[in-house]
Amino acid sequence: MKSEQIKEITDRAAEKLVAALEAGHSETLTAYLKAIGRFHRYSLHNVLLIAMQKPNASHVAGFRTWNQLGRFVKKGEKGILILAPIVRRKPDSSDDEKEPSCIAGFRAAYVFDVSQTDGQDLPQIGVVQGDPCEHGDRLRTFAAQQNIPIEYSAAIAPARGTSYGGRIALLPGQSPAEEFSTLVHELAHELLHRGDRREQTSRKIRETEAEAAAFIVCHAIGLEAGSAACDYIQLWNGDKETLTNSLTYIQKAASQMLAALTDS
């Protein structure tokens, strides 16, 4: 594929992504944000308690919260003990005070991990579908040519991939299409966000550029990304302006990878 063809492909895909960002949140992203909003942020002490009792826990919530999300705790599952604060009104407070209560102590409470529940699927974003065919192997060859080793690690969950500056870790168990998209995303970080430029960009810009590059490459080889890329970008508060300001860098990374994928 010639460079002119690659530029035409990247331009069309970028225009499609800009239009998706202009359209706002998809229903999938809205549902995802509502679901995630039901998960509490736990104190460090409770995080340690959860990790001690269930090291592989990913999303934990109380019995009622799971019911509100359309899921139920499986019969026989043992709850994960945490400490919940006992909140009491201050004896000398009035009803108009903004903070009329105080923590009087702690009580035992129990939460359950998503793996201990059954029911409706939790909304997911970033799902890419299709078959990357031989492009997966070609992308790995490209990474090797850049001296970027690729490894698998369950420890990076819930992240699907992580780049460490010269090394990439992928979460095992992804579908071929999702793994391909994740690898493109992390390679974009390696190509664009190492060295001086990392210090000159915010995380929002870096994530927007990496996901936009992944969208362009996936789109070019025929994978179905749906609203995955714009949902991911919007999770980082990225928008059309962020994307268009970064297009030169996005196209540079996407073009490098597409040239490697289409080089016969």
Beta strands, then each sheet from edge to edge (+ up, - down):
strand 1: 60-61
strand 2: 71-73
strand 3: 80-89
strand 4: 101-113
strand 5: 117-119
strand 6: 150-152
strand 7: 161-163
strand 8: 168-170
sheet 1: 1+ 4- 3+
sheet 2: 2+ 5-
sheet 3: 6+ 8+ 7-
end
